[in-house]
Amino acid sequence: MIEKAAKKISILQGEKPYLFLIIFGIITLVLIPGIFNLVGNVEPSLEKVLPQNIQEVKTMNDMRSEFGADMMYIIAYPVAPIVDARNPAYLNYINLLEQRIIHHDAILKTESLAGEVKYFGGETIPDSISEIKSFPLSKRFVNDDYSLSIIQIKSDTGSSSERIKDTVDAIKADIEALEEINPGVSVEITGFNAIDKATFEVIISDFGSITIVSMILVMLVVFTVFRSFIKGMMPMAVVMTSLIWTAGIAGYLNLTITVVSMVSAAMIMGLGIDFGIHVVHTYFEKRKSRNPKSALSDTLGELLRAMTGASLTTMAGFLALLFGVLPAMKTLSIILALGIFNTLLGAVFLLPVIVYLYDRGK
């Protein structure tokens, strides 16, 4: 049955090759908008990678709802000539920064060394460092040698990537706004929320760079195998079409890019290029002793069964991840299975037409 289907497909490809190109072009145009949905649906939060129904995560979510349990920290390093975190100029800067931060919607509370000093100083920060040193300050917000202190920020972002980004960006804007009156303080933001935002930026950057590097390496191997730029680009057409279709479908399905699923593009290219190499190599081998239509028919007849079996077994292996617990792994399995299936479609219905038209035109 597979061989009969291969023969019918090859006959139609030989008679109406441009029909296949038009169909693939239309489908690609329809799926491109889905890519923008996918790019806009990135989840940087490491917590979201975890299953939300296990007890530990449910307890954390309950604590967050009850107490606003998201904590961020601003680490402030005195810079020469200020060398002591008890310096009045340093503490006044920390106090002003706190007053700006507390007005943001997601910020519930801030605490710092400046607040402690104000408690002992009658709601003001004394002008004398010796007076401040006389206060019985705790070590909650400062290290042993007073070379740095922290602002502890209690927030309620609900681990929402958008809310985290807005909050961290707002704090950075506050720091920049006070730069002109900064007496010499180096400031850094940290905490899980800040880490999630940094993770978001890394995911977007790595997703693009990993895909490009993978594509370049695959192209170098293919060009080396065929020793021809045009023949090397033919298998790449299948991979590129598969990536566009997969990203578009994933976007329409509202799937999420996480730190786990960001590797899917490179994996699809590495696994999917095999089909294209087999089709191109087999066609030109058959072409040595046959005319273009016969070579096209023999190529599909020889490869369709093997490519179908290989793709289905690979898809089955990836879809087995659906039976796991981690949501990110489930998303990865769907994306990879879609990618392999789309690669199969491209290798069967698109690539033979491209090879045939190139050969016929040549």
C-alpha positions in Angstrom: 0.0 0.0 0.0 2.9 2.4 0.8 4.6 1.7 -2.5 1.3 2.3 -4.4 0.8 5.6 -2.5 4.4 6.5 -3.4 3.8 5.8 -7.1 0.6 7.9 -7.1 2.3 10.8 -5.3 5.3 10.7 -7.7 3.0 10.7 -10.8 1.1 13.7 -9.5 4.4 15.5 -8.7 5.7 14.9 -12.2 2.5 16.1 -13.8 1.7 19.1 -11.6 4.8 20.1 -9.6 3.8 23.7 -9.2 0.6 22.7 -7.5 2.6 21.3 -4.7 4.7 24.4 -4.4 1.5 26.6 -4.3 -0.1 24.4 -1.6 3.0 24.5 0.5 3.3 28.3 0.0 -0.3 28.9 1.0 0.0 26.7 4.2 3.3 28.5 5.1 1.7 32.0 4.7 -1.2 30.9 6.9 1.1 29.5 9.6 3.5 32.5 9.8 1.3 34.6 12.1 1.4 31.8 14.6 5.1 32.3 15.0 4.5 35.8 16.5 2.0 34.2 19.0 4.7 31.7 20.0 7.4 34.4 20.4 5.1 36.3 22.6 4.3 33.3 24.8 7.6 32.8 26.5 7.6 31.7 30.2 10.9 32.6 31.9 9.8 31.6 35.4 11.6 28.6 36.7 8.6 27.8 38.9 6.4 27.4 35.9 8.5 24.6 34.6 7.4 22.6 37.7 4.1 20.8 37.9 1.6 23.0 39.7 -0.3 20.1 41.3 2.5 18.7 43.6 2.1 19.6 47.2 5.3 21.7 47.6 4.3 23.9 44.7 0.7 24.2 45.8 1.9 25.2 49.3 4.2 27.9 47.8 1.3 29.3 45.7 -0.9 29.4 48.8 1.8 31.2 50.7 2.2 33.7 47.9 -1.5 34.4 47.8 -1.7 34.8 51.6 1.6 36.7 52.3 2.9 37.9 49.0 6.0 35.7 49.3 8.0 36.9 46.3 11.3 38.4 47.6 13.7 40.6 45.8 16.9 42.2 47.0 18.9 45.3 46.1 22.5 44.9 47.0 24.2 48.3 47.5 28.0 48.5 47.6 29.6 51.7 49.0 32.2 53.0 46.6 35.2 55.2 47.6 35.2 57.7 49.1 32.3 56.1 50.9 33.6 52.9 52.5 31.1 52.3 55.3 27.4 51.4 54.8 26.7 53.6 57.9 27.8 56.7 56.1 24.9 59.3 56.2 25.1 60.1 52.5 24.9 56.4 51.7 21.9 55.9 54.0 20.1 58.9 52.6 20.5 57.5 49.1 19.1 54.1 50.2 16.2 55.9 52.0 15.3 57.8 48.8 15.5 54.7 46.7 13.2 52.9 49.1 10.7 55.7 49.0 10.4 55.5 45.2 10.2 51.7 45.1 7.4 51.3 47.6 5.0 53.1 45.4 4.9 50.4 42.7 1.8 48.3 42.5 3.6 44.9 43.0 5.7 46.1 46.0 4.2 45.3 49.4 7.0 46.3 51.7 10.7 47.3 51.8 13.2 47.0 54.6 16.8 48.2 54.9 19.6 49.5 57.1 18.3 53.0 56.5 15.0 52.1 58.0 16.7 50.7 61.1 18.8 53.9 61.5 15.6 56.0 61.1 14.0 54.0 63.9 16.8 54.8 66.4 17.3 58.3 65.0 13.7 59.6 65.4 12.6 59.0 61.8 15.6 60.9 60.4 19.1 59.8 59.4 21.7 61.6 61.6 24.4 63.7 59.9 27.1 62.1 62.0 28.5 58.6 61.2 29.7 58.4 64.8 26.1 58.9 66.1 24.9 56.2 63.7 27.6 53.8 64.9 26.3 54.2 68.5 23.0 52.8 67.5 22.4 49.1 68.4 21.9 48.1 64.8 21.2 44.5 63.8 23.0 42.6 61.1 19.8 41.8 59.1 20.6 44.1 56.3 24.4 44.5 56.4 27.5 42.3 56.4 30.1 42.1 59.1 32.4 44.8 58.0 29.7 47.2 56.7 31.1 47.0 53.2 27.6 46.4 51.7 24.0 46.3 52.7 20.7 45.1 51.1 17.2 46.5 50.6 14.8 43.6 51.2 11.7 43.9 48.9 8.6 42.0 49.5 6.5 41.8 46.3 3.4 40.1 44.9 4.0 39.2 41.3 2.3 35.8 41.3 5.3 34.5 39.3 3.7 36.3 36.3 6.5 36.9 33.7 4.9 40.2 32.5 4.4 41.4 36.1 7.9 40.5 37.1 9.3 42.3 34.0 7.3 45.4 34.7 8.4 45.4 38.4 12.1 44.9 37.8 12.1 47.5 35.0 10.4 50.0 37.3 13.0 49.4 40.0 15.8 49.9 37.4 14.2 53.1 36.3 14.1 54.3 39.9 17.8 53.6 40.2 18.6 55.5 37.0 16.4 58.5 38.1 18.5 58.8 41.3 21.8 58.5 39.5 22.6 62.3 39.6 22.4 62.3 43.4 24.1 59.0 43.9 27.0 59.7 46.4 28.9 56.6 45.2 26.9 53.5 45.5 27.0 50.5 43.2 23.6 48.9 43.0 22.5 45.4 41.8 19.1 43.7 41.8 18.7 40.0 42.6 16.2 37.5 43.9 14.1 34.9 42.1 12.0 37.5 40.3 15.1 39.3 39.0 16.5 35.9 38.0 13.3 35.0 36.2 13.6 38.2 34.2 17.2 37.6 33.4 16.2 34.0 32.4 13.6 35.5 30.0 16.3 37.6 28.2 18.6 34.6 28.1 15.9 32.3 26.6 15.1 34.8 23.8 18.8 35.4 23.1 19.8 31.7 23.2 16.7 30.6 21.2 17.9 32.7 18.3 21.6 32.0 18.6 21.3 28.3 19.1 19.0 28.0 16.1 21.4 30.0 13.9 24.5 28.1 15.0 22.7 24.8 14.5 21.6 25.8 11.0 25.1 26.9 10.0 26.6 23.6 11.2 24.0 21.5 9.5 24.5 23.5 6.3 28.3 23.0 6.4 27.8 19.2 6.7 25.3 19.1 3.9 27.4 21.2 1.6 30.4 19.0 2.4 28.4 15.8 1.6 27.0 17.0 -1.8 29.9 19.4 -2.7 27.3 21.7 -4.3 25.6 24.8 -2.9 22.4 24.2 -4.7 22.1 20.5 -3.8 23.0 21.4 -0.2 20.2 23.9 0.0 17.6 21.4 -1.1 17.5 19.4 2.1 17.7 22.7 4.1 14.4 23.8 2.3 12.7 20.9 4.1 14.1 21.8 7.5 13.3 25.5 7.1 9.7 24.7 6.1 9.3 22.3 9.0 10.6 24.9 11.4 8.1 27.6 10.1 5.2 25.1 10.2 6.1 23.8 13.6 6.5 27.3 15.2 3.3 28.4 13.5 1.2 25.5 14.7 2.8 25.7 18.2 1.8 29.4 18.3 -1.8 28.7 17.3 -2.0 25.9 19.9 -0.8 28.4 22.5 2.2 26.4 23.5 4.8 28.1 25.7 8.5 28.4 25.1 10.4 27.6 28.3 14.0 27.0 29.2 13.3 23.3 28.3 11.6 23.8 24.9 14.0 26.3 23.5 16.2 23.5 22.3 13.5 22.1 20.0 14.5 24.0 16.9 18.1 22.7 16.9 16.8 19.1 17.6 14.4 19.3 14.7 17.1 20.5 12.3 19.5 17.8 13.5 16.9 15.0 13.2 15.0 16.2 10.2 17.9 16.9 7.8 18.4 13.1 7.4 15.2 12.8 5.3 16.3 15.5 3.0 19.7 14.1 2.5 18.3 10.7 1.6 15.9 12.1 -0.9 18.4 14.2 -2.7 21.1 11.5 -2.7 18.8 8.8 -3.9 17.2 10.9 -6.6 20.5 11.8 -8.2 21.7 8.2 -7.9 18.6 7.0 -9.7 18.9 9.8 -12.3 22.2 8.3 -13.6 20.3 5.5 -15.3 16.7 6.9 -15.5 14.8 9.9 -16.8 13.6 12.5 -14.3 10.0 11.1 -13.8 11.3 7.5 -13.4 14.0 8.7 -10.9 11.3 10.6 -9.0 9.0 7.5 -8.8 11.8 5.2 -7.8 13.1 7.5 -5.1 9.7 7.8 -3.4 9.0 4.1 -3.8 12.3 3.2 -2.2 12.3 5.8 0.6 8.7 6.4 1.6 8.3 3.3 3.8 11.6 3.8 5.6 11.0 7.6 6.1 7.5 7.0 7.4 8.6 4.3 9.8 11.6 6.4 11.0 9.5 9.4 11.6 6.7 7.6 13.4 9.0 5.8 15.7 10.8 9.0 16.5 7.5 10.8 17.1 6.4 7.9 19.4 9.6 8.3 21.4 9.0 12.0 21.9 5.3 11.7 22.6 6.2 9.3 25.5 7.2 12.4 27.4 3.5 13.3 27.6 3.2 10.6 30.3 5.6 12.5 32.5 4.8 15.1 35.2 6.7 18.2 34.1 4.6 20.5 31.9 7.7 21.8 30.1 8.6 18.3 29.0 5.1 17.7 27.7 5.3 20.9 25.6 8.7 19.8 24.3 7.4 16.5 23.2 4.5 18.0 21.3 6.8 20.5 19.5 9.4 17.8 18.6 6.7 15.4 17.3 5.2 18.2 15.2 8.6 19.1 13.9 9.4 15.5 12.8 6.0 15.1 11.2 6.3 18.3 9.3 9.8 17.3 8.1 8.3 14.0 6.8 5.6 16.0 4.9 8.3 18.2 3.4 10.5 15.3 2.5 7.7 13.5 0.8 5.6 16.2 -0.9 7.9 19.2 -1.3 11.5 18.2 -1.7 11.0 15.7 -4.5 9.3 18.5 -6.5 12.1 20.9 -5.8 14.7 18.3 -6.9 12.6 17.4 -10.0 12.1 21.0 -11.1 15.8 21.7 -10.7 16.9 18.7 -12.6 14.3 19.3 -15.4 15.4 22.9 -15.7 19.0 22.0 -15.7 
